[in-house]
Amino acid sequence: MNKISLTASAIALSFTVTACTTDPYTGERQVSKTVIGASAGAALGALGGLIVGNSTNANKRNAILIGAGIGALAGGSIGVYMDKQESRLREQLRGSGVSVTRNGDIIRLNMPSNITFATGQSGIKAEFYNVLNSVSLVLKEYNRTIVNVFGHTDSDGGDGYNQDLSERRAVSVAQFLIDQGTDSRRYYVVGFGETRPVASNASAGGKAANRRVEIEISPLTDG
């Protein structure tokens, strides 16, 4: 992932704005122009506790959350806790177009861009609000987990454009969930642009599969 260093003044400015706003005409939530300008194809650092593209800070999440009094999971309780959370997510997201998959103790939600965003936009579609509200309810109920939000695009367009779009979309999803009352310290947000396809970009169907936002939920542990 391409990275740039932000000046202190740019970081300070980022803290003074709300990362998402609602368009008064369309009702769509959009990342503010200030945050978009700061992202511009690069790592953002931490915005009000939201860790964006900074793996060093992301690695500190567990210690921060445990220090705040959120109990870590251990041993056999991990699998049971994640089983219950997976069941609740499947219940809440049935028929939504969002897939729920499980790999060990990690739960992944795949949100295709066609149901989440308009073409080339990072403002979440108003009709998708209820789906994300359902996700936020489960995340609040099962708060002993950490959450990674990954943005991806197809190969159409330039590398820089795709990188920026993937970051802005991932931030939009994470910020929406935070706005519903989930703890911003649980999140790590990264845009991968077109670098992690799950299908061939040679077909329309493959490109559609590659345009997505993924939410990865894993247990909070002290390891």
Secondary structure, DSSP 8 states (H G I E B T S, - for coil): -------HHHHHHHHTS-SEEE-TTT--EEE-HHHHHHHTTS--EEETTEEES-HHHHTTHHHHHHHTT-----THHHHHHHHHHHHHHHHHHTTSS-EEEEETTEEEEEEEHHHHB-TT--SB-GGGHHHHHHHHHHHHHS-SEEEEEEEE--SSS-HHHHHHHHHHHHHHHHHHHHHTT--GGGEEEEE-TTSS-SS-TTSHHHHHHHSEEEEEEEE----
